Amino acid sequence: MKIVVCIKQVPDTAGGVKFKPDGTLDRGAMLAIMNPDDKAGLEAALRIKDQNGAEVTVITMGLPKADAVLREALAMGADKGILITDRVLGGADTWATSQTIAAGIRNLDYDLIITGRQAIDGDTAQVGPQIAEHLGIPVISYAQDIKIEGDSVVVQRQFEDRYHVLKAKMPCLITALSELNEPRYMTPGGIWDAVDAQITVWGRNDLKDLDDANIGLKGSPTKIAKASDKVRKGEGTMFKDLDPDAAAASIADVLSEKHII
């Protein structure tokens, strides 16, 4: 069984967010981590490997430094790592990103593709389903449990206060929630091996069936009008020197004026 896991290197917001003049994230200037939902998807693939036997390939698109999350995945137990990187691919929105990753996956044999539900830098939850659409395979999103049954997958799909149980024949794509599992730690031996592991690097010329009109910033139909760091909240209104009953009445008056109550 061959599993492809799509992972993404995302900004560690604890270290601050930086932007380029064109409004896109300045990823080269920020600390980075593996996207949490993607890490849960990787753990799901590794558990399938442990239970059923599988070859797990991790693939990412990004700057050359995204090599680090691939090596982290290898240290956790993945078998192969592929980095798609090329200057012409920079600034891609979800459409251009999914087109590019789908083109890379076409170079591989796969039974199952697992992505995270969404990335913490964009929160769109679009790339996984778009990859499936480009590849012409079924997709099950918001997975909170995954089981393999023969040539099919059975997935609990989170839905409001309940879940759906869906079954699909492979090949198919699943998007994983961070709540799906608790990802394992890298092992000392895995870290040692990952340092010297060979990462496959693909550029634009290695991607077939990919139209240049659909890649990078120029191939992105959505454009960023404005971007900023977290909006700071105002100081608010302080009710001082009031007894508890008077303070409560004042707060209630304000909430009533704003039609909150």
Secondary structure, 3 states (H helix, E strand, C coil): CEEEEECCEEECHHHCCCECCCCCECHHHCCEEECHHHHHHHHHHHHHHHHHCCEEEEEEECCHHHHHHHHHHHHHCCCEEEEECCHHHCCCCHHHHHHHHHHHHCCCCCCEEEEECCCCCCCCCCHHHHHHHHHCCCEEEEEEEEEEECCEEEEEEEECCEEEEEEEECCEEEEECHHHCCCCCCCHHHHHHHHHCCCEEECHHHCCCCCHHHCCCCCCCCCCCCCCCCCCCCCCCCCCCCCHHHHHHHHHHHHHHCCCC
